[in-house]
Amino acid sequence: MSSTPYPDEVHDATSPPSTRTAIAAPDFSGTPHPIGEFAGRADFPHCARGVYIDIQGFAGVVVEILGQSIKVRPSEGITQRFNVNRLIALYAPAVRPEPFAAGMRGE
């Protein structure tokens, strides 16, 4: 009986080693930007790397991007990870469908 690895395991086994680099000295100057300013952008999470952000009261700098997660380091305290897809679902602007025109209702 052969065991089939999960898709993540296959990807990890065949992909080259990651060359992740964390920001060693984050800049906490200024006021943090709400995560919603970045979550709706096409280049998120890369556009938020090195930026001082605020996620519902947790303020810190995005110091590293790890696959589908970002690491946010506060000025004091413990670095936390956040799932990128969840941040997009919660904070990106909602996509609203176009309203139907009055003449298109089939009346």
ABEGO torsion letter per residue (X at the ends): XBBBBBAAAAAAAABBBBBBBBBABBBABEBBBBAAAAAABAAOAAAABGBBBBBGGBBBBBABBBEABBBBBBABEBBBBBBAAAAAAAABBBBBBBBBBAAAAGX
